[in-house]
């Protein structure tokens, strides 16, 4: 108990003081006397000099946040997620209409010998790219459907035991909401189609 009081009164790091010469801590008379404790409590602790930051340290602390701010601003004006995580924040900006519609982009492939196109997983493990990356530049993909060729190539590379697709189809499903719940069957529309080479 006396040792704890001494630590509080002296405001010193006990580890920096070294071992207690008496080899004890809590017993009365085992440490310093009350006079010594009071005397050491009144002694001011020497001030530690703080080294100022160099110009380089100050510079990068200013430049890095400034660059991040510029990228974030460009992402807002261009409405793109190409600079993720500093891309567009519009997805968080507005509430969803509980009686509106929900659009979801999908990818299908027409395989040889199959009558209907087959829905594929829209992710990097299936077609080499995530759905969000395509949705962020959807107008560009629709205008240039040849970009779907890279998805077909990725599918063949990632699934060597599967047949090669004959066509890639970029589609969209639209789901109607009522009080926030899906009603009816989703409607599907074709956004772009590409004959695989």
C-alpha positions as CSV (number, residue, x, y, z in Angstrom):
1,X,0.0,0.0,0.0
2,X,2.9,2.4,0.9
3,X,4.5,1.6,-2.4
4,X,1.4,2.6,-4.3
5,X,1.1,5.8,-2.4
6,X,4.8,6.6,-3.2
7,X,4.2,5.9,-6.9
8,X,1.3,8.3,-6.9
9,X,3.1,11.0,-5.0
10,X,6.3,10.9,-7.0
11,X,4.6,10.5,-10.4
12,X,7.5,8.4,-11.6
13,X,7.5,5.2,-13.7
14,X,8.3,2.4,-11.2
15,X,10.1,0.4,-13.9
16,X,12.5,3.3,-14.5
17,X,13.4,3.5,-10.8
18,X,15.1,0.1,-10.7
19,X,14.6,-2.5,-8.0
20,X,13.6,-1.6,-4.4
21,X,16.8,-1.7,-2.4
22,X,15.0,-3.1,0.6
23,X,13.6,-5.9,-1.6
24,X,10.0,-5.3,-0.2
25,X,7.1,-3.2,-1.2
26,X,4.1,-3.2,1.0
27,X,5.3,-3.4,4.5
28,X,5.7,-0.3,6.7
29,X,9.2,0.9,6.9
30,X,10.2,-1.1,3.8
31,X,10.5,1.8,1.5
32,X,11.3,5.5,1.8
33,X,10.3,7.5,4.9
34,X,7.4,9.9,4.8
35,X,9.8,12.8,4.7
36,X,11.6,11.4,1.7
37,X,8.3,10.8,-0.1
38,X,7.1,14.4,0.6
39,X,10.4,15.8,-0.5
40,X,10.4,13.8,-3.8
41,X,6.8,14.8,-4.4
42,X,7.7,18.4,-4.5
43,X,10.5,17.9,-6.9
44,X,9.4,18.9,-10.5
45,X,9.9,16.3,-13.2
46,X,12.4,17.4,-15.8
47,X,10.7,18.5,-19.0
48,X,11.1,16.2,-22.0
49,X,12.0,18.1,-25.2
50,X,9.7,17.3,-28.1
51,X,11.4,17.1,-31.5
52,X,9.5,19.1,-34.1
53,X,8.3,17.4,-37.3
54,X,10.5,17.7,-40.3
55,X,9.3,19.4,-43.5
56,X,9.0,16.0,-45.2
57,X,6.8,14.7,-42.3
58,X,4.6,17.8,-42.5
59,X,4.5,17.6,-46.2
60,X,3.2,14.1,-46.6
61,X,0.6,14.6,-43.8
62,X,-0.8,17.5,-45.9
63,X,-0.4,15.9,-49.4
64,X,-2.0,12.5,-48.7
65,X,-5.3,13.8,-47.4
66,X,-5.4,16.4,-50.2
67,X,-5.0,13.7,-52.9
68,X,-7.7,11.5,-51.2
69,X,-10.0,14.5,-51.2
70,X,-9.4,15.2,-54.9
71,X,-10.0,11.5,-55.8
72,X,-13.2,11.5,-53.8
73,X,-14.5,14.7,-55.4
74,X,-13.7,13.3,-58.9
75,X,-15.5,10.1,-58.1
76,X,-18.6,12.1,-57.1
77,X,-18.6,14.2,-60.3
78,X,-17.9,11.3,-62.6
79,X,-20.3,9.0,-60.7
80,X,-17.8,6.1,-60.8
81,X,-16.5,3.5,-58.4
82,X,-13.2,3.1,-60.4
83,X,-11.4,4.8,-57.5
84,X,-12.9,2.5,-54.8
85,X,-13.0,3.1,-51.8
86,X,-12.9,6.8,-52.8
87,X,-15.6,6.5,-55.5
88,X,-19.1,7.7,-55.8
89,X,-21.2,7.8,-52.6
90,X,-24.6,8.2,-54.4
91,X,-25.7,4.7,-53.4
92,X,-25.9,6.0,-49.8
93,X,-27.4,9.3,-50.7
94,X,-31.2,8.6,-51.0
95,X,-33.7,6.3,-49.5
96,X,-35.3,3.5,-51.5
97,X,-39.0,3.8,-52.4
98,X,-40.8,1.0,-50.6
99,X,-43.3,0.7,-53.5
100,X,-40.8,1.3,-56.3
101,X,-38.6,-1.2,-58.2
102,X,-35.3,-2.8,-57.7
103,X,-33.0,-3.4,-60.7
104,X,-30.3,-6.0,-60.6
105,X,-27.8,-6.6,-63.4
106,X,-27.2,-10.2,-64.4
107,X,-25.1,-12.2,-66.8
108,X,-26.1,-15.2,-68.9
109,X,-24.3,-17.5,-71.3
110,X,-25.6,-19.5,-74.3
111,X,-23.9,-22.9,-74.4
112,X,-23.8,-25.3,-77.3
113,X,-26.6,-27.8,-77.3
114,X,-28.7,-25.9,-74.8
115,X,-32.0,-24.2,-75.8
116,X,-32.1,-21.5,-73.2
117,X,-29.3,-19.3,-71.9
118,X,-27.9,-20.3,-68.5
119,X,-27.6,-17.7,-65.7
120,X,-24.1,-17.4,-64.4
121,X,-22.8,-16.1,-61.1
122,X,-21.9,-12.5,-61.6
123,X,-18.6,-12.5,-59.6
124,X,-14.9,-12.8,-60.0
125,X,-14.9,-16.6,-59.4
126,X,-17.2,-17.2,-62.4
127,X,-16.7,-14.5,-65.0
128,X,-13.6,-12.7,-63.7
129,X,-15.3,-9.5,-62.6
130,X,-17.7,-8.4,-59.8
131,X,-21.2,-7.2,-60.7
132,X,-20.7,-3.8,-59.1
133,X,-17.7,-3.2,-61.3
134,X,-19.8,-3.7,-64.4
135,X,-22.8,-1.7,-63.0
136,X,-20.6,1.3,-62.3
137,X,-19.8,1.5,-66.1
138,X,-23.0,0.0,-67.4
139,X,-23.6,2.5,-70.2
140,X,-20.1,1.8,-71.5
141,X,-20.6,-1.9,-71.6
142,X,-24.0,-1.5,-73.4
143,X,-22.4,0.8,-76.0
144,X,-19.5,-1.6,-76.5
145,X,-20.9,-5.2,-76.1
146,X,-17.5,-6.6,-77.2
147,X,-16.4,-6.0,-73.6
148,X,-18.4,-9.1,-72.8
149,X,-15.7,-11.1,-74.6
150,X,-13.4,-10.7,-71.7
151,X,-16.0,-12.3,-69.4
152,X,-16.3,-15.2,-71.8
153,X,-12.5,-15.6,-71.8
154,X,-12.4,-15.5,-68.0
155,X,-15.2,-18.1,-67.8
156,X,-13.3,-20.5,-70.1
157,X,-10.1,-19.9,-68.1
158,X,-11.8,-20.4,-64.7
159,X,-13.8,-23.4,-65.8
160,X,-11.6,-25.5,-68.1
161,X,-13.9,-28.5,-67.8
162,X,-17.0,-26.6,-68.9
163,X,-18.0,-26.0,-72.5
164,X,-17.1,-22.7,-74.1
165,X,-20.1,-20.3,-74.3
166,X,-21.4,-19.3,-77.7
167,X,-22.8,-16.0,-76.6
168,X,-22.7,-13.7,-73.5
169,X,-25.9,-11.8,-72.5
170,X,-25.9,-8.9,-70.2
171,X,-29.4,-8.6,-68.7
172,X,-31.3,-6.8,-66.0
173,X,-34.0,-8.1,-63.7
174,X,-36.6,-5.6,-62.3
175,X,-38.5,-6.5,-59.2
176,X,-41.6,-4.6,-58.1
177,X,-41.8,-3.8,-54.4
178,X,-44.9,-3.3,-52.3
179,X,-44.3,-2.0,-48.7
180,X,-40.7,-3.0,-49.1
181,X,-41.4,-6.6,-50.1
182,X,-41.0,-8.2,-53.6
183,X,-44.3,-9.0,-55.4
184,X,-44.7,-11.0,-58.5
185,X,-42.0,-12.4,-60.8
186,X,-39.1,-10.2,-61.7
187,X,-39.1,-8.9,-65.3
188,X,-36.0,-9.5,-67.3
189,X,-34.6,-7.4,-70.2
190,X,-31.6,-7.9,-72.4
191,X,-29.1,-5.0,-72.2
192,X,-26.4,-6.3,-74.5
193,X,-25.4,-9.5,-76.3
194,X,-22.1,-10.7,-77.8
195,X,-21.3,-13.6,-79.9
196,X,-18.2,-15.2,-78.4
197,X,-15.2,-15.5,-80.6
